[in-house]
Amino acid sequence: MGCCFMFGKKAKQAVEGDEDLHSVKVFSYNDLRKATQDFSDANKIGEGGFGSVFRGVLKDGTLVAVKVLSATSRQGVREFLTELTAISDIKHANLVTLIGCCAEGSHRILVYNYLENNSLAQTLLGSRYSNIRFNWRARVKIAVGIACGLAFLHEEIRPHIIHRDIKASNILLDKDLTPKISDFGLARLLPPNATHVSTRVAGTLGYLAPEYAIRGQVTKKSDIYSYGVLLLEIVSGRCNTNTRLPSEDQFLLERTWALYEEGRLEDIIDIDIGDDLDVDEACRFMKIGLLCTQDAMARRPSMTNVVRMLSGEKRINVDQITRPAMITDFADLKISNKEQRPGETRSPTTTPTTKSFTTTEPFSSSETPTQSSM
């Protein structure tokens, strides 16, 4: 009851009383129930920790993706409000479009534009058969599009938004394989003049920046680290972690670094890319991925510069590429060491005191914006 009361009060204020949400259409629960054929399993297209996603058809024939958040999770309430405030009035070619929501009784539902080709996790990286041909030009389009979307969130809108959960399953593809960043339930607004927000750790192991996993300080550079891992996945066609492989191949970032040191980056390029593969460009993309995952945050480029490097407009400073930071153990979250250069500071190998991977209430007083320079 307490959860439902909190939800009803907050959701009503957010949906009906916040000018920032003026473009969000409010649907009735019955409308969305009919659109999804009573949320039938046949229409389920995804499922995550906060609920399920269904394909739906509105009364006017519009295809939509209906994200139903868990009715029992307090974090579902927080995610709902976060996602509404984060993207209710933001439009960009590489971000999902929020069409509307439902805040009726205990129900909390988000309605997005429907994207025909599901997520990168299910198509490019998934074990299930996909009829999509991810040739090199398609992968370039996807990699650049994601970078442009993140650059928009980090640099172009005010206040800036840190996504906090960039990963393959949160990159959706439309019919033309244009990538759309989705799932803003963990997003954080970055106050003016602040470099990071302190919060409990949330996100997905394998994509988590080590300094965030250890200290709970989320920055734009946390998203950039996640993007670097994702970029390596796009080029290699494999998940960042696969424990079924031999130990030396289990972690994509670690394997990529080893091949980089040996001058054999081309060995990890996906063999299924096809005849249009540009090996030099693919190796350049992987160097950018390594640059984005550097241990020292200052070495990671901004997303604007990532876009410029991907396009060839900006040169990659290979002298900046050192051994990337890696979380290689789930139980201890141990961080792989790299040799420290003179004058360089780095985090010691450590185990965080908390291993919770849940989010706190968005923008709560427990999250402290910090104005120190980085």
C-alpha positions as CSV (number, residue, x, y, z in Angstrom):
1,M,0.0,0.0,0.0
2,G,2.8,2.4,0.9
3,C,4.5,1.8,-2.4
4,C,1.3,2.3,-4.4
5,F,0.5,5.5,-2.4
6,M,4.0,6.9,-3.1
7,F,3.7,6.0,-6.7
8,G,0.3,7.5,-7.2
9,K,1.3,10.8,-5.5
10,K,4.6,11.2,-7.3
11,A,3.4,10.0,-10.7
12,K,0.4,12.3,-10.6
13,Q,2.6,15.3,-9.8
14,A,5.1,14.3,-12.5
15,V,2.7,13.6,-15.3
16,E,0.1,16.2,-14.6
17,G,2.0,19.0,-12.9
18,D,5.4,19.2,-14.5
19,E,5.8,21.5,-17.4
20,D,8.8,19.5,-18.6
21,L,6.5,16.6,-19.3
22,H,4.1,18.5,-21.5
23,S,4.7,16.4,-24.6
24,V,4.0,13.1,-22.9
25,K,0.6,11.6,-23.7
26,V,-1.2,9.9,-20.8
27,F,-2.8,6.6,-21.7
28,S,-5.4,4.6,-19.7
29,Y,-4.4,1.2,-18.5
30,N,-7.3,-0.2,-20.5
31,D,-6.0,1.4,-23.7
32,L,-2.6,-0.3,-23.3
33,R,-4.2,-3.6,-22.2
34,K,-6.1,-3.7,-25.5
35,A,-3.1,-2.5,-27.5
36,T,-1.0,-5.5,-26.3
37,Q,-3.8,-8.1,-26.3
38,D,-3.9,-8.1,-22.5
39,F,-0.1,-8.1,-22.3
40,S,0.0,-11.5,-23.9
41,D,3.3,-13.5,-23.9
42,A,3.0,-13.6,-27.7
43,N,3.6,-9.9,-27.8
44,K,6.4,-9.8,-25.2
45,I,9.6,-8.5,-26.9
46,G,11.9,-8.0,-23.9
47,E,12.3,-8.5,-20.2
48,G,14.5,-6.9,-17.6
49,G,15.0,-6.3,-13.9
50,F,12.3,-3.7,-13.7
51,G,9.6,-5.3,-15.8
52,S,8.6,-6.5,-19.3
53,V,8.3,-4.8,-22.8
54,F,5.4,-5.7,-25.1
55,R,4.7,-4.9,-28.7
56,G,1.4,-3.0,-29.0
57,V,-0.9,-1.4,-31.6
58,L,-2.7,1.8,-30.6
59,K,-6.2,2.6,-31.8
60,D,-4.9,4.7,-34.7
61,G,-2.7,1.8,-35.8
62,T,0.6,3.1,-34.5
63,L,3.0,0.4,-33.5
64,V,4.5,1.0,-30.0
65,A,6.7,-0.7,-27.4
66,V,5.0,-0.8,-24.0
67,K,7.3,-1.0,-21.0
68,V,5.4,-2.3,-18.0
69,L,7.3,-1.7,-14.7
70,S,7.1,-4.0,-11.8
71,A,4.1,-3.2,-9.5
72,T,5.9,-4.4,-6.4
73,S,9.3,-2.7,-6.8
74,R,10.0,0.6,-5.1
75,Q,12.9,0.9,-7.6
76,G,10.3,0.6,-10.3
77,V,8.7,3.8,-9.0
78,R,12.0,5.5,-9.1
79,E,12.9,4.2,-12.5
80,F,9.5,5.3,-13.9
81,L,10.0,8.9,-12.6
82,T,13.6,9.0,-13.7
83,E,12.8,7.9,-17.2
84,L,9.9,10.4,-17.5
85,T,12.0,13.4,-16.3
86,A,15.1,12.4,-18.3
87,I,13.7,12.0,-21.8
88,S,10.1,13.4,-21.8
89,D,11.0,16.3,-23.9
90,I,14.2,15.2,-25.6
91,K,14.4,14.5,-29.3
92,H,17.4,13.1,-31.1
93,A,17.8,10.7,-34.0
94,N,19.8,8.3,-31.8
95,L,17.5,8.3,-28.8
96,V,14.3,6.4,-28.3
97,T,11.1,8.5,-28.5
98,L,8.9,8.5,-25.4
99,I,5.3,8.7,-26.7
100,G,3.4,8.5,-23.4
101,C,2.8,6.8,-20.1
102,C,0.2,5.3,-17.8
103,A,0.0,6.3,-14.1
104,E,-3.3,4.7,-13.2
105,G,-3.6,3.1,-9.8
106,S,-0.6,0.9,-9.1
107,H,0.2,0.6,-12.8
108,R,3.3,2.5,-14.2
109,I,3.9,2.0,-17.9
110,L,6.0,3.8,-20.5
111,V,5.1,3.8,-24.2
112,Y,7.9,4.2,-26.8
113,N,8.1,4.2,-30.5
114,Y,8.4,0.6,-31.8
115,L,11.8,-0.4,-33.2
116,E,11.6,-3.3,-35.6
117,N,15.0,-4.9,-35.2
118,N,15.1,-5.2,-31.4
119,S,18.5,-4.7,-29.6
120,L,22.1,-5.3,-30.4
121,A,22.3,-7.9,-27.6
122,Q,19.6,-10.0,-29.3
123,T,20.7,-9.5,-32.9
124,L,24.4,-8.9,-33.3
125,L,25.5,-10.6,-30.0
126,G,22.6,-12.9,-29.3
127,S,22.8,-16.7,-29.7
128,R,19.5,-16.8,-31.4
129,Y,19.4,-16.8,-35.2
130,S,19.1,-13.3,-36.8
131,N,18.5,-12.6,-40.4
132,I,20.1,-9.1,-40.1
133,R,23.4,-8.9,-41.9
134,F,25.7,-6.7,-39.9
135,N,28.3,-5.8,-42.6
136,W,31.0,-3.2,-41.9
137,R,29.0,-0.2,-43.1
138,A,26.1,-1.2,-40.8
139,R,28.4,-1.5,-37.9
140,V,30.0,1.9,-38.6
141,K,26.6,3.5,-38.7
142,I,25.6,1.9,-35.4
143,A,28.9,2.8,-33.6
144,V,28.8,6.4,-34.8
145,G,25.1,6.8,-34.1
146,I,25.4,5.6,-30.5
147,A,28.4,8.0,-30.0
148,C,26.3,10.9,-31.5
149,G,23.5,10.1,-29.1
150,L,25.8,10.1,-26.1
151,A,27.5,13.3,-27.2
152,F,24.1,14.9,-27.3
153,L,23.3,13.8,-23.8
154,H,26.7,14.8,-22.4
155,E,27.3,18.1,-24.2
156,E,24.3,19.5,-26.0
157,I,21.4,19.5,-23.6
158,R,21.1,21.3,-20.2
159,P,21.4,19.9,-17.6
160,H,23.7,17.2,-19.0
161,I,22.5,13.6,-18.7
162,I,24.6,10.6,-17.6
163,H,22.9,7.4,-18.8
164,R,24.7,5.0,-16.4
165,D,23.7,1.8,-18.3
166,I,25.1,1.9,-21.8
167,K,25.2,-1.7,-23.0
168,A,24.1,-3.8,-26.0
169,S,20.7,-4.6,-24.7
170,N,19.9,-0.9,-24.3
171,I,20.7,-0.1,-28.0
172,L,17.7,-0.7,-30.1
173,L,17.7,-0.7,-33.9
174,D,15.0,0.6,-36.3
175,K,14.2,-0.9,-39.7
176,D,17.2,0.9,-41.2
177,L,19.5,-0.2,-38.4
178,T,19.7,3.3,-37.0
179,P,20.7,2.8,-33.3
180,K,18.6,4.3,-30.5
181,I,19.8,4.6,-27.0
182,S,17.0,3.3,-24.6
183,D,16.2,2.7,-20.9
184,F,16.9,5.9,-19.0
185,G,15.7,4.4,-15.7
186,L,19.2,4.8,-14.1
187,A,20.0,8.1,-15.7
188,R,21.3,11.0,-13.6
189,L,21.2,14.8,-14.3
190,L,24.6,16.4,-13.9
191,P,24.1,19.8,-12.1
192,P,25.9,22.9,-13.6
193,N,29.6,23.1,-12.7
194,A,29.6,19.6,-11.3
195,T,32.0,16.9,-12.6
196,H,30.3,13.9,-10.9
197,V,27.5,12.7,-8.8
198,S,28.0,10.3,-5.9
199,T,25.5,7.5,-5.7
200,R,25.2,3.8,-5.0
201,V,26.4,1.7,-7.9
202,A,24.0,0.6,-10.5
203,G,24.6,-0.9,-14.0
204,T,25.8,-4.0,-15.7
205,L,29.0,-5.8,-14.9
206,G,31.3,-5.8,-17.9
207,Y,30.3,-2.3,-18.8
208,L,30.9,-0.7,-15.4
209,A,33.8,1.8,-15.2
210,P,36.0,0.6,-12.3
211,E,36.2,3.9,-10.5
212,Y,32.4,4.0,-10.5
213,A,32.1,0.4,-9.2
214,I,34.6,1.1,-6.4
215,R,33.8,4.6,-5.3
216,G,30.2,5.2,-6.5
217,Q,31.2,8.4,-8.4
218,V,29.3,8.5,-11.7
219,T,30.7,10.9,-14.4
220,K,30.4,11.3,-18.1
221,K,33.6,9.3,-18.2
222,S,31.6,6.3,-16.8
223,D,29.4,6.3,-19.9
224,I,32.4,6.7,-22.1
225,Y,34.0,3.6,-20.5
226,S,30.8,1.7,-21.2
227,Y,30.7,2.9,-24.8
228,G,34.3,1.8,-25.3
229,V,33.4,-1.8,-24.2
230,L,30.3,-1.7,-26.5
231,L,32.4,-0.5,-29.4
232,L,34.7,-3.5,-29.1
233,E,31.6,-5.7,-29.0
234,I,30.3,-4.1,-32.3
235,V,33.6,-4.7,-34.1
236,S,34.3,-8.2,-32.7
237,G,30.7,-9.5,-32.8
238,R,31.2,-11.0,-29.3
239,C,30.0,-10.3,-25.8
240,N,32.3,-8.6,-23.4
241,T,32.4,-11.7,-21.2
242,N,32.1,-15.3,-22.1
243,T,33.1,-17.8,-19.4
244,R,32.8,-20.7,-21.8
245,L,35.9,-19.7,-23.7
246,P,39.5,-20.4,-22.6
247,S,40.6,-18.2,-19.7
248,E,42.7,-16.0,-21.9
249,D,39.7,-15.3,-24.2
250,Q,36.9,-14.8,-21.6
251,F,37.1,-11.1,-21.3
252,L,36.9,-9.1,-24.5
253,L,38.7,-6.0,-23.2
254,E,41.6,-8.1,-21.8
255,R,41.9,-10.0,-25.0
256,T,41.8,-6.9,-27.2
257,W,44.6,-5.3,-25.1
258,A,46.7,-8.4,-25.5
259,L,46.3,-8.4,-29.3
260,Y,47.0,-4.7,-29.4
261,E,50.3,-5.2,-27.6
262,E,51.2,-7.9,-30.0
263,G,50.2,-5.8,-33.0
264,R,47.5,-8.2,-34.1
265,L,44.2,-6.3,-33.5
266,E,42.8,-7.6,-36.8
267,D,42.6,-11.1,-35.2
268,I,39.6,-10.2,-33.1
269,I,37.5,-8.6,-35.9
270,D,34.3,-10.5,-36.5
271,I,34.9,-13.0,-39.3
272,D,31.2,-12.6,-40.3
273,I,31.4,-9.0,-41.3
274,G,31.7,-9.7,-45.1
275,D,33.4,-8.3,-48.1
276,D,33.0,-4.6,-47.3
277,L,35.3,-4.9,-44.2
278,D,37.8,-2.0,-43.9
279,V,40.5,-3.6,-41.7
280,D,42.3,-0.4,-41.0
281,E,39.1,1.4,-40.0
282,A,38.1,-1.6,-37.8
283,C,41.5,-1.5,-36.0
284,R,41.1,2.3,-35.6
285,F,37.7,1.7,-34.0
286,M,39.2,-0.8,-31.5
287,K,41.9,1.7,-30.6
288,I,39.2,4.2,-29.8
289,G,37.5,1.5,-27.7
290,L,40.7,1.0,-25.8
291,L,41.2,4.8,-25.3
292,C,37.6,5.0,-23.9
293,T,38.4,2.3,-21.3
294,Q,41.6,3.8,-19.9
295,D,42.2,3.5,-16.2
296,A,42.8,7.2,-15.8
297,M,39.6,9.0,-16.5
298,A,41.5,12.0,-17.9
299,R,42.8,9.8,-20.7
300,R,39.3,9.0,-21.9
301,P,38.1,11.3,-24.6
302,S,34.9,13.2,-24.5
303,M,32.1,11.8,-26.6
304,T,32.3,14.7,-29.0
305,N,36.0,13.8,-29.7
306,V,35.0,10.1,-30.0
307,V,32.6,11.1,-32.8
308,R,35.4,13.1,-34.5
309,M,37.9,10.2,-34.1
310,L,35.4,7.7,-35.5
311,S,34.8,9.8,-38.5
312,G,38.5,10.3,-39.1
313,E,38.2,14.1,-38.4
314,K,40.5,13.8,-35.4
315,R,43.7,11.8,-35.0
316,I,43.9,9.1,-32.3
317,N,46.8,9.8,-29.9
318,V,48.1,6.2,-29.5
319,D,50.6,7.4,-26.9
320,Q,47.5,7.9,-24.6
321,I,46.6,4.2,-24.9
322,T,47.8,2.1,-21.9
323,R,46.4,-1.0,-20.4
324,P,42.7,-0.4,-19.8
325,A,41.0,-0.8,-16.4
326,M,39.1,-4.1,-16.1
327,I,36.7,-5.6,-13.7
328,T,37.4,-9.3,-14.1
329,D,35.9,-10.9,-11.0
330,F,32.2,-10.6,-10.0
331,A,32.7,-11.7,-6.4
332,D,35.5,-9.4,-5.5
333,L,35.3,-6.7,-8.2
334,K,39.1,-6.8,-8.4
335,I,40.6,-4.3,-10.7
336,S,43.4,-5.4,-13.1
337,N,46.6,-3.5,-12.5
338,K,48.5,-1.6,-15.0
339,E,52.0,-0.2,-14.7
340,Q,52.0,3.3,-13.3
341,R,53.8,5.9,-15.3
342,P,55.8,8.7,-13.6
343,G,53.5,11.4,-12.3
344,E,50.4,9.4,-12.9
345,T,47.8,8.6,-10.2
346,R,45.7,5.6,-10.2
347,S,43.3,3.7,-8.0
348,P,44.8,0.8,-6.0
349,T,43.5,-2.7,-6.4
350,T,40.6,-2.9,-4.0
351,T,37.3,-4.4,-3.1
352,P,34.4,-2.0,-2.6
353,T,32.6,-2.2,0.7
354,T,29.2,-2.5,-0.9
355,K,28.4,-4.9,-3.7
356,S,24.8,-3.6,-4.2
357,F,23.9,-3.1,-7.9
358,T,20.7,-1.3,-7.2
359,T,19.8,2.3,-7.8
360,T,18.9,5.0,-5.2
361,E,16.1,7.4,-5.6
362,P,16.8,9.8,-8.5
363,F,18.4,13.1,-7.6
364,S,17.9,12.4,-3.9
365,S,19.9,14.3,-1.2
366,S,22.2,11.2,-0.8
367,E,23.6,12.0,-4.3
368,T,26.2,14.7,-4.0
369,P,27.2,16.7,-7.0
370,T,31.0,17.5,-6.8
371,Q,32.6,20.5,-8.4
372,S,36.2,19.4,-8.2
373,S,38.0,19.5,-11.6
374,M,38.8,16.2,-13.3
